[in-house]
Amino acid sequence: MSVRDLIPWGRNNGHQVPSLLRDDDRDPFLSLHREVNRLFDDVFRGFGSGLPAFGSASAFSAGWPSVEISDTDTEIKVTAEMPGLEEKDIEVLLNDGILTLKGEKRSESEDKDRQFSERYYGRFERRIPLGVEVEQDKVGAIFRNGVLTVTLPKTHKVQSQVKRIVIKS
């Protein structure tokens, strides 16, 4: 027996050469089937972990609108980009420490002339847990140039619980 007989690839000198590939890797239909299953698994992986179901919003819009959240000693400020929307298209709700931004973005044109679009149209809903008590009667929202800014003042109780810790060198 030579070393060449131990290597699974090489010349086929009249005998069967072992293959490194599984039988289904050589079959293009099985390979395609496996790849499509992997793509569907990737799309639906986040469902059940807080992402919306198809009935309420699509998976494509799960992170829309994009938000920035700043937290100071006195307030929480949530800024959301909502280009193409008007104030009447947006609803802002605060319930049990969760800020909800929801609304609908409508298409400006009919679908018959559209060949391709990467723009999102439809209903959206974004829930942001605040984690602290806020003064609900002092919450304010401003919508300007496609940007929504919601200011949520913290209660005095929460503000008094903030303790600065001195960093020593």
Backbone as JSON Lines, residues from 0, in Angstrom:
{"i":0,"aa":"M","n":[0.84,-1.17,0.0],"ca":[0.0,0.0,0.0],"c":[0.89,1.24,0.0]}
{"i":1,"aa":"S","n":[0.57,2.17,-0.9],"ca":[1.37,3.39,-0.96],"c":[0.63,4.53,-0.27]}
{"i":2,"aa":"V","n":[1.34,5.6,-0.03],"ca":[0.75,6.78,0.61],"c":[-0.36,7.34,-0.27]}
{"i":3,"aa":"R","n":[-0.21,7.24,-1.58],"ca":[-1.21,7.74,-2.52],"c":[-2.58,7.05,-2.32]}
{"i":4,"aa":"D","n":[-2.59,5.81,-1.86],"ca":[-3.84,5.09,-1.62],"c":[-4.59,5.64,-0.4]}
{"i":5,"aa":"L","n":[-3.89,6.29,0.5],"ca":[-4.5,6.86,1.7],"c":[-5.13,8.23,1.45]}
{"i":6,"aa":"I","n":[-4.76,8.91,0.38],"ca":[-5.27,10.25,0.08],"c":[-6.6,10.1,-0.66]}
{"i":7,"aa":"P","n":[-7.68,10.78,-0.2],"ca":[-8.99,10.6,-0.81],"c":[-9.16,11.3,-2.15]}
{"i":8,"aa":"W","n":[-8.21,12.07,-2.59],"ca":[-8.28,12.69,-3.89],"c":[-7.04,12.29,-4.67]}
{"i":9,"aa":"G","n":[-7.07,12.47,-5.93],"ca":[-5.92,12.1,-6.75],"c":[-6.36,11.43,-8.03]}
{"i":10,"aa":"R","n":[-5.46,10.73,-8.6],"ca":[-5.75,10.07,-9.87],"c":[-6.59,8.83,-9.67]}
{"i":11,"aa":"N","n":[-7.46,8.6,-10.62],"ca":[-8.3,7.4,-10.59],"c":[-7.62,6.34,-11.45]}
{"i":12,"aa":"N","n":[-6.82,5.51,-10.81],"ca":[-6.06,4.49,-11.54],"c":[-6.85,3.2,-11.64]}
{"i":13,"aa":"G","n":[-8.05,3.31,-12.17],"ca":[-8.85,2.11,-12.38],"c":[-9.62,1.66,-11.16]}
{"i":14,"aa":"H","n":[-9.52,2.36,-10.07],"ca":[-10.31,1.99,-8.9],"c":[-11.08,3.21,-8.37]}
{"i":15,"aa":"Q","n":[-12.08,2.96,-7.53],"ca":[-12.97,4.01,-7.01],"c":[-12.19,4.95,-6.1]}
{"i":16,"aa":"V","n":[-12.28,6.25,-6.35],"ca":[-11.62,7.24,-5.5],"c":[-12.65,7.74,-4.5]}
{"i":17,"aa":"P","n":[-12.35,7.67,-3.21],"ca":[-13.29,8.19,-2.22],"c":[-13.48,9.69,-2.4]}
{"i":18,"aa":"S","n":[-14.65,10.16,-2.09],"ca":[-14.97,11.57,-2.28],"c":[-15.07,12.27,-0.94]}
{"i":19,"aa":"L","n":[-14.61,13.53,-0.89],"ca":[-14.76,14.34,0.31],"c":[-16.16,14.93,0.41]}
{"i":20,"aa":"L","n":[-16.9,14.94,-0.69],"ca":[-18.25,15.51,-0.72],"c":[-19.28,14.45,-0.37]}
{"i":21,"aa":"R","n":[-20.33,14.88,0.36],"ca":[-21.45,13.98,0.59],"c":[-22.23,13.86,-0.71]}
{"i":22,"aa":"D","n":[-23.02,12.8,-0.82],"ca":[-23.79,12.58,-2.05],"c":[-24.74,13.74,-2.33]}
{"i":23,"aa":"D","n":[-25.36,14.32,-1.28],"ca":[-26.32,15.39,-1.53],"c":[-25.63,16.71,-1.89]}
{"i":24,"aa":"D","n":[-24.3,16.85,-1.62],"ca":[-23.58,18.05,-2.05],"c":[-23.38,18.06,-3.56]}
{"i":25,"aa":"R","n":[-23.35,16.9,-4.17],"ca":[-23.17,16.82,-5.62],"c":[-24.49,16.98,-6.35]}
{"i":26,"aa":"D","n":[-25.61,16.8,-5.65],"ca":[-26.93,16.93,-6.26],"c":[-27.36,18.41,-6.18]}
{"i":27,"aa":"P","n":[-27.49,19.09,-7.31],"ca":[-27.81,20.52,-7.27],"c":[-29.18,20.82,-6.66]}
{"i":28,"aa":"F","n":[-30.15,19.92,-6.8],"ca":[-31.48,20.17,-6.24],"c":[-31.46,20.08,-4.72]}
{"i":29,"aa":"L","n":[-30.76,19.1,-4.18],"ca":[-30.66,19.0,-2.72],"c":[-29.86,20.17,-2.16]}
{"i":30,"aa":"S","n":[-28.84,20.6,-2.85],"ca":[-28.06,21.74,-2.42],"c":[-28.91,23.01,-2.42]}
{"i":31,"aa":"L","n":[-29.71,23.21,-3.47],"ca":[-30.62,24.35,-3.54],"c":[-31.65,24.3,-2.43]}
{"i":32,"aa":"H","n":[-32.21,23.13,-2.19],"ca":[-33.2,22.95,-1.12],"c":[-32.61,23.34,0.23]}
{"i":33,"aa":"R","n":[-31.4,22.9,0.52],"ca":[-30.74,23.21,1.79],"c":[-30.49,24.72,1.92]}
{"i":34,"aa":"E","n":[-30.08,25.36,0.81],"ca":[-29.8,26.8,0.83],"c":[-31.07,27.62,1.05]}
{"i":35,"aa":"V","n":[-32.18,27.24,0.41],"ca":[-33.46,27.93,0.62],"c":[-33.93,27.77,2.06]}
{"i":36,"aa":"N","n":[-33.78,26.59,2.62],"ca":[-34.14,26.38,4.03],"c":[-33.31,27.26,4.95]}
{"i":37,"aa":"R","n":[-32.02,27.4,4.65],"ca":[-31.15,28.25,5.46],"c":[-31.59,29.71,5.38]}
{"i":38,"aa":"L","n":[-31.98,30.17,4.19],"ca":[-32.45,31.54,4.03],"c":[-33.72,31.8,4.83]}
{"i":39,"aa":"F","n":[-34.67,30.86,4.78],"ca":[-35.9,31.02,5.56],"c":[-35.59,31.0,7.06]}
{"i":40,"aa":"D","n":[-34.68,30.15,7.48],"ca":[-34.3,30.11,8.89],"c":[-33.72,31.46,9.33]}
{"i":41,"aa":"D","n":[-32.9,32.08,8.48],"ca":[-32.32,33.37,8.8],"c":[-33.39,34.45,8.92]}
{"i":42,"aa":"V","n":[-34.39,34.43,8.04],"ca":[-35.45,35.45,8.06],"c":[-36.3,35.32,9.31]}
{"i":43,"aa":"F","n":[-36.66,34.1,9.69],"ca":[-37.59,33.9,10.79],"c":[-36.91,33.67,12.14]}
{"i":44,"aa":"R","n":[-35.59,33.77,12.2],"ca":[-34.86,33.49,13.44],"c":[-35.31,34.4,14.59]}
{"i":45,"aa":"G","n":[-35.58,35.69,14.32],"ca":[-35.9,36.62,15.38],"c":[-37.31,36.54,15.92]}
{"i":46,"aa":"F","n":[-38.21,35.84,15.24],"ca":[-39.59,35.8,15.68],"c":[-39.71,35.04,16.99]}
{"i":47,"aa":"G","n":[-40.57,35.53,17.86],"ca":[-40.73,34.93,19.18],"c":[-39.84,35.58,20.21]}
{"i":48,"aa":"S","n":[-38.98,36.51,19.79],"ca":[-38.1,37.18,20.74],"c":[-38.4,38.68,20.77]}
{"i":49,"aa":"G","n":[-39.67,39.02,20.65],"ca":[-40.05,40.42,20.75],"c":[-40.28,41.11,19.41]}
{"i":50,"aa":"L","n":[-39.94,40.48,18.33],"ca":[-40.2,41.09,17.04],"c":[-41.67,40.91,16.68]}
{"i":51,"aa":"P","n":[-42.21,41.83,15.9],"ca":[-43.62,41.73,15.57],"c":[-43.91,40.56,14.64]}
{"i":52,"aa":"A","n":[-45.13,40.07,14.71],"ca":[-45.57,39.0,13.81],"c":[-46.03,39.62,12.51]}
{"i":53,"aa":"F","n":[-46.29,38.79,11.5],"ca":[-46.68,39.31,10.21],"c":[-47.96,40.12,10.26]}
{"i":54,"aa":"G","n":[-48.88,39.82,11.18],"ca":[-50.15,40.53,11.23],"c":[-50.0,41.99,11.63]}
{"i":55,"aa":"S","n":[-49.01,42.32,12.47],"ca":[-48.9,43.68,12.97],"c":[-47.92,44.52,12.17]}
{"i":56,"aa":"A","n":[-46.83,43.93,11.73],"ca":[-45.84,44.63,10.91],"c":[-44.95,43.59,10.28]}
{"i":57,"aa":"S","n":[-44.34,43.93,9.2],"ca":[-43.51,42.94,8.53],"c":[-42.15,42.84,9.18]}
{"i":58,"aa":"A","n":[-41.46,41.75,8.9],"ca":[-40.11,41.54,9.43],"c":[-39.17,42.62,8.89]}
{"i":59,"aa":"F","n":[-39.46,43.11,7.68],"ca":[-38.63,44.13,7.07],"c":[-38.65,45.42,7.89]}
{"i":60,"aa":"S","n":[-39.78,45.72,8.5],"ca":[-39.92,46.98,9.23],"c":[-39.69,46.83,10.73]}
{"i":61,"aa":"A","n":[-39.17,45.7,11.17],"ca":[-39.04,45.43,12.59],"c":[-38.2,46.48,13.31]}
{"i":62,"aa":"G","n":[-37.2,47.05,12.65],"ca":[-36.37,48.06,13.27],"c":[-36.67,49.45,12.78]}
{"i":63,"aa":"W","n":[-37.83,49.66,12.17],"ca":[-38.17,50.96,11.63],"c":[-39.27,51.58,12.46]}
{"i":64,"aa":"P","n":[-39.23,52.78,12.82],"ca":[-38.24,53.78,12.46],"c":[-36.96,53.64,13.29]}
{"i":65,"aa":"S","n":[-35.86,54.12,12.74],"ca":[-34.6,54.13,13.46],"c":[-34.69,55.16,14.58]}
{"i":66,"aa":"V","n":[-34.17,54.81,15.75],"ca":[-34.29,55.71,16.9],"c":[-32.92,55.96,17.55]}
{"i":67,"aa":"E","n":[-32.84,57.08,18.22],"ca":[-31.74,57.42,19.11],"c":[-32.35,57.67,20.47]}
{"i":68,"aa":"I","n":[-31.75,57.13,21.52],"ca":[-32.27,57.33,22.87],"c":[-31.17,57.92,23.72]}
{"i":69,"aa":"S","n":[-31.47,59.05,24.37],"ca":[-30.51,59.64,25.3],"c":[-31.16,59.67,26.68]}
{"i":70,"aa":"D","n":[-30.35,59.39,27.69],"ca":[-30.83,59.3,29.07],"c":[-29.95,60.16,29.95]}
{"i":71,"aa":"T","n":[-30.54,61.23,30.51],"ca":[-29.81,62.09,31.44],"c":[-30.4,61.9,32.84]}
{"i":72,"aa":"D","n":[-29.9,62.67,33.79],"ca":[-30.42,62.58,35.16],"c":[-31.87,63.02,35.24]}
{"i":73,"aa":"T","n":[-32.3,63.92,34.35],"ca":[-33.63,64.51,34.47],"c":[-34.65,64.02,33.45]}
{"i":74,"aa":"E","n":[-34.18,63.49,32.31],"ca":[-35.13,63.11,31.26],"c":[-34.57,62.03,30.35]}
{"i":75,"aa":"I","n":[-35.5,61.41,29.61],"ca":[-35.17,60.5,28.53],"c":[-35.67,61.16,27.26]}
{"i":76,"aa":"K","n":[-34.82,61.17,26.23],"ca":[-35.21,61.76,24.96],"c":[-35.09,60.7,23.88]}
{"i":77,"aa":"V","n":[-36.19,60.48,23.16],"ca":[-36.24,59.51,22.06],"c":[-36.42,60.29,20.77]}
{"i":78,"aa":"T","n":[-35.49,60.1,19.83],"ca":[-35.56,60.75,18.54],"c":[-35.7,59.67,17.48]}
{"i":79,"aa":"A","n":[-36.72,59.8,16.63],"ca":[-37.0,58.79,15.61],"c":[-37.04,59.44,14.23]}
{"i":80,"aa":"E","n":[-36.33,58.82,13.28],"ca":[-36.36,59.31,11.9],"c":[-37.55,58.7,11.18]}
{"i":81,"aa":"M","n":[-38.4,59.56,10.61],"ca":[-39.59,59.11,9.9],"c":[-39.76,59.91,8.61]}
{"i":82,"aa":"P","n":[-38.82,59.74,7.68],"ca":[-38.92,60.52,6.44],"c":[-40.14,60.11,5.62]}
{"i":83,"aa":"G","n":[-40.73,61.11,4.98],"ca":[-41.88,60.83,4.12],"c":[-43.2,60.79,4.86]}
{"i":84,"aa":"L","n":[-43.18,60.99,6.18],"ca":[-44.41,60.98,6.96],"c":[-44.8,62.39,7.37]}
{"i":85,"aa":"E","n":[-46.06,62.54,7.7],"ca":[-46.56,63.8,8.25],"c":[-47.04,63.53,9.67]}
{"i":86,"aa":"E","n":[-47.23,64.58,10.42],"ca":[-47.64,64.47,11.82],"c":[-48.93,63.66,11.98]}
{"i":87,"aa":"K","n":[-49.85,63.79,11.03],"ca":[-51.13,63.07,11.13],"c":[-50.97,61.56,10.93]}
{"i":88,"aa":"D","n":[-49.83,61.12,10.37],"ca":[-49.59,59.7,10.12],"c":[-49.0,58.97,11.32]}
{"i":89,"aa":"I","n":[-48.69,59.7,12.4],"ca":[-47.96,59.13,13.54],"c":[-48.8,59.19,14.8]}
{"i":90,"aa":"E","n":[-48.67,58.14,15.62],"ca":[-49.33,58.1,16.92],"c":[-48.27,57.74,17.97]}
{"i":91,"aa":"V","n":[-48.24,58.51,19.07],"ca":[-47.29,58.28,20.15],"c":[-48.08,57.92,21.4]}
{"i":92,"aa":"L","n":[-47.77,56.76,22.0],"ca":[-48.48,56.29,23.18],"c":[-47.49,55.98,24.29]}
{"i":93,"aa":"L","n":[-47.9,56.19,25.54],"ca":[-47.11,55.82,26.71],"c":[-48.01,55.02,27.64]}
{"i":94,"aa":"N","n":[-47.63,53.74,27.88],"ca":[-48.45,52.87,28.71],"c":[-47.55,51.9,29.47]}
{"i":95,"aa":"D","n":[-47.68,51.88,30.78],"ca":[-46.92,50.96,31.64],"c":[-45.42,50.99,31.39]}
{"i":96,"aa":"G","n":[-44.86,52.18,31.24],"ca":[-43.42,52.31,31.05],"c":[-42.92,51.94,29.67]}
{"i":97,"aa":"I","n":[-43.82,51.83,28.7],"ca":[-43.42,51.5,27.33],"c":[-43.89,52.61,26.4]}
{"i":98,"aa":"L","n":[-42.95,53.22,25.68],"ca":[-43.27,54.22,24.68],"c":[-43.52,53.51,23.36]}
{"i":99,"aa":"T","n":[-44.66,53.77,22.74],"ca":[-45.01,53.13,21.48],"c":[-45.13,54.19,20.39]}
{"i":100,"aa":"L","n":[-44.4,53.98,19.29],"ca":[-44.49,54.84,18.12],"c":[-45.14,54.0,17.03]}
{"i":101,"aa":"K","n":[-46.26,54.47,16.51],"ca":[-46.9,53.69,15.46],"c":[-47.56,54.61,14.45]}
{"i":102,"aa":"G","n":[-47.82,54.04,13.28],"ca":[-48.44,54.82,12.22],"c":[-48.43,54.05,10.92]}
{"i":103,"aa":"E","n":[-48.54,54.8,9.83],"ca":[-48.58,54.17,8.52],"c":[-47.93,55.09,7.49]}
{"i":104,"aa":"K","n":[-47.09,54.49,6.65],"ca":[-46.48,55.22,5.55],"c":[-47.15,54.75,4.28]}
{"i":105,"aa":"R","n":[-47.75,55.7,3.57],"ca":[-48.51,55.37,2.36],"c":[-47.68,55.7,1.12]}
{"i":106,"aa":"S","n":[-47.89,54.93,0.08],"ca":[-47.22,55.15,-1.2],"c":[-47.84,56.36,-1.89]}
{"i":107,"aa":"E","n":[-46.99,57.14,-2.54],"ca":[-47.49,58.32,-3.25],"c":[-48.01,58.01,-4.64]}
{"i":108,"aa":"S","n":[-47.68,56.83,-5.17],"ca":[-48.08,56.51,-6.53],"c":[-48.71,55.12,-6.59]}
{"i":109,"aa":"E","n":[-49.32,54.83,-7.73],"ca":[-49.91,53.51,-7.96],"c":[-48.81,52.5,-8.23]}
{"i":110,"aa":"D","n":[-49.08,51.25,-7.92],"ca":[-48.1,50.18,-8.11],"c":[-47.93,49.78,-9.58]}
{"i":111,"aa":"K","n":[-48.83,50.18,-10.47],"ca":[-48.8,49.67,-11.84],"c":[-47.56,50.11,-12.61]}
{"i":112,"aa":"D","n":[-47.0,51.28,-12.31],"ca":[-45.83,51.77,-13.03],"c":[-44.51,51.39,-12.34]}
{"i":113,"aa":"R","n":[-44.59,50.89,-11.14],"ca":[-43.39,50.6,-10.36],"c":[-42.77,49.27,-10.8]}
{"i":114,"aa":"Q","n":[-41.52,49.3,-11.22],"ca":[-40.81,48.09,-11.62],"c":[-40.02,47.51,-10.45]}
{"i":115,"aa":"F","n":[-39.45,48.39,-9.63],"ca":[-38.61,47.95,-8.53],"c":[-38.64,49.01,-7.44]}
{"i":116,"aa":"S","n":[-38.67,48.6,-6.19],"ca":[-38.66,49.55,-5.09],"c":[-38.03,48.92,-3.85]}
{"i":117,"aa":"E","n":[-37.15,49.66,-3.21],"ca":[-36.58,49.24,-1.93],"c":[-37.2,50.05,-0.79]}
{"i":118,"aa":"R","n":[-38.16,50.88,-1.1],"ca":[-38.81,51.71,-0.09],"c":[-39.86,50.88,0.63]}
{"i":119,"aa":"Y","n":[-40.06,51.19,1.9],"ca":[-41.04,50.47,2.71],"c":[-42.31,51.29,2.83]}
{"i":120,"aa":"Y","n":[-43.44,50.65,2.6],"ca":[-44.74,51.27,2.8],"c":[-45.57,50.34,3.65]}
{"i":121,"aa":"G","n":[-46.41,50.92,4.48],"ca":[-47.29,50.11,5.3],"c":[-47.29,50.56,6.74]}
{"i":122,"aa":"R","n":[-47.94,49.77,7.57],"ca":[-48.05,50.09,8.99],"c":[-46.76,49.73,9.71]}
{"i":123,"aa":"F","n":[-46.46,50.49,10.76],"ca":[-45.3,50.19,11.59],"c":[-45.67,50.41,13.05]}
{"i":124,"aa":"E","n":[-44.94,49.75,13.92],"ca":[-45.11,49.93,15.37],"c":[-43.79,49.62,16.04]}
{"i":125,"aa":"R","n":[-43.3,50.55,16.82],"ca":[-42.02,50.39,17.52],"c":[-42.27,50.61,19.0]}
{"i":126,"aa":"R","n":[-41.93,49.63,19.83],"ca":[-42.12,49.72,21.29],"c":[-40.77,49.86,21.96]}
{"i":127,"aa":"I","n":[-40.68,50.86,22.85],"ca":[-39.41,51.14,23.53],"c":[-39.66,51.12,25.03]}
{"i":128,"aa":"P","n":[-39.14,50.1,25.74],"ca":[-39.29,50.06,27.2],"c":[-38.39,51.13,27.83]}
{"i":129,"aa":"L","n":[-38.97,51.91,28.75],"ca":[-38.23,53.02,29.34],"c":[-37.43,52.6,30.57]}
{"i":130,"aa":"G","n":[-37.96,51.72,31.4],"ca":[-37.22,51.23,32.55],"c":[-37.26,52.14,33.78]}
{"i":131,"aa":"V","n":[-37.82,53.35,33.66],"ca":[-37.94,54.26,34.8],"c":[-39.3,54.94,34.75]}
{"i":132,"aa":"E","n":[-39.69,55.5,35.9],"ca":[-40.95,56.24,35.95],"c":[-40.75,57.63,35.35]}
{"i":133,"aa":"V","n":[-41.73,58.05,34.55],"ca":[-41.69,59.39,33.95],"c":[-42.95,60.14,34.35]}
{"i":134,"aa":"E","n":[-42.86,61.47,34.31],"ca":[-44.01,62.31,34.61],"c":[-44.88,62.37,33.35]}
{"i":135,"aa":"Q","n":[-45.94,61.57,33.35],"ca":[-46.75,61.4,32.15],"c":[-47.4,62.69,31.67]}
{"i":136,"aa":"D","n":[-47.77,63.57,32.6],"ca":[-48.44,64.81,32.2],"c":[-47.47,65.84,31.61]}
{"i":137,"aa":"K","n":[-46.16,65.61,31.7],"ca":[-45.17,66.54,31.15],"c":[-44.44,66.0,29.92]}
{"i":138,"aa":"V","n":[-44.88,64.85,29.41],"ca":[-44.26,64.27,28.22],"c":[-44.62,65.14,27.02]}
{"i":139,"aa":"G","n":[-43.62,65.42,26.18],"ca":[-43.86,66.25,25.0],"c":[-43.3,65.6,23.76]}
{"i":140,"aa":"A","n":[-43.91,65.92,22.61],"ca":[-43.46,65.38,21.33],"c":[-43.46,66.49,20.29]}
{"i":141,"aa":"I","n":[-42.38,66.54,19.5],"ca":[-42.25,67.52,18.42],"c":[-41.9,66.75,17.15]}
{"i":142,"aa":"F","n":[-42.59,67.09,16.03],"ca":[-42.31,66.48,14.74],"c":[-41.9,67.57,13.78]}
{"i":143,"aa":"R","n":[-40.64,67.51,13.3],"ca":[-40.13,68.55,12.41],"c":[-39.2,67.92,11.38]}
{"i":144,"aa":"N","n":[-39.41,68.2,10.11],"ca":[-38.54,67.73,9.02],"c":[-38.35,66.22,9.03]}
{"i":145,"aa":"G","n":[-39.4,65.46,9.29],"ca":[-39.32,64.01,9.26],"c":[-38.66,63.39,10.48]}
{"i":146,"aa":"V","n":[-38.45,64.17,11.54],"ca":[-37.83,63.67,12.76],"c":[-38.77,63.92,13.93]}
{"i":147,"aa":"L","n":[-39.11,62.84,14.65],"ca":[-39.96,62.94,15.83],"c":[-39.06,62.92,17.06]}
{"i":148,"aa":"T","n":[-39.27,63.89,17.97],"ca":[-38.52,63.94,19.22],"c":[-39.51,63.89,20.37]}
{"i":149,"aa":"V","n":[-39.39,62.85,21.2],"ca":[-40.25,62.7,22.37],"c":[-39.39,62.91,23.61]}
{"i":150,"aa":"T","n":[-39.81,63.86,24.47],"ca":[-39.09,64.16,25.7],"c":[-39.91,63.65,26.87]}
{"i":151,"aa":"L","n":[-39.3,62.79,27.69],"ca":[-39.98,62.16,28.81],"c":[-39.26,62.53,30.11]}
{"i":152,"aa":"P","n":[-39.77,63.55,30.84],"ca":[-39.13,63.94,32.1],"c":[-39.27,62.84,33.16]}
{"i":153,"aa":"K","n":[-38.18,62.57,33.87],"ca":[-38.21,61.57,34.94],"c":[-38.88,62.17,36.18]}
{"i":154,"aa":"T","n":[-39.48,61.31,36.99],"ca":[-40.1,61.78,38.23],"c":[-39.01,62.23,39.2]}
{"i":155,"aa":"H","n":[-39.4,63.09,40.16],"ca":[-38.43,63.58,41.14],"c":[-37.87,62.43,41.97]}
{"i":156,"aa":"K","n":[-38.69,61.42,42.22],"ca":[-38.25,60.25,42.97],"c":[-37.09,59.56,42.24]}
{"i":157,"aa":"V","n":[-37.23,59.37,40.94],"ca":[-36.19,58.72,40.14],"c":[-34.94,59.61,40.09]}
{"i":158,"aa":"Q","n":[-35.14,60.92,39.94],"ca":[-34.01,61.85,39.88],"c":[-33.21,61.84,41.17]}
{"i":159,"aa":"S","n":[-33.91,61.73,42.31],"ca":[-33.21,61.74,43.61],"c":[-32.46,60.43,43.87]}
{"i":160,"aa":"Q","n":[-32.81,59.37,43.16],"ca":[-32.14,58.08,43.35],"c":[-30.82,58.01,42.6]}
{"i":161,"aa":"V","n":[-30.57,58.96,41.71],"ca":[-29.33,58.96,40.93],"c":[-28.19,59.33,41.87]}
{"i":162,"aa":"K","n":[-27.18,58.5,41.91],"ca":[-26.03,58.76,42.77],"c":[-24.77,58.75,41.93]}
{"i":163,"aa":"R","n":[-24.05,59.85,42.0],"ca":[-22.78,59.95,41.29],"c":[-21.7,59.23,42.1]}
{"i":164,"aa":"I","n":[-20.9,58.45,41.4],"ca":[-19.84,57.72,42.05],"c":[-18.51,58.34,41.62]}
{"i":165,"aa":"V","n":[-17.69,58.69,42.59],"ca":[-16.41,59.31,42.31],"c":[-15.43,58.24,41.85]}
{"i":166,"aa":"I","n":[-14.75,58.54,40.76],"ca":[-13.75,57.62,40.22],"c":[-12.39,58.04,40.74]}
{"i":167,"aa":"K","n":[-11.71,57.12,41.37],"ca":[-10.39,57.41,41.94],"c":[-9.3,56.92,41.01]}
{"i":168,"aa":"S","n":[-8.23,57.67,40.96],"ca":[-7.12,57.24,40.1],"c":[-5.99,56.63,40.89]}
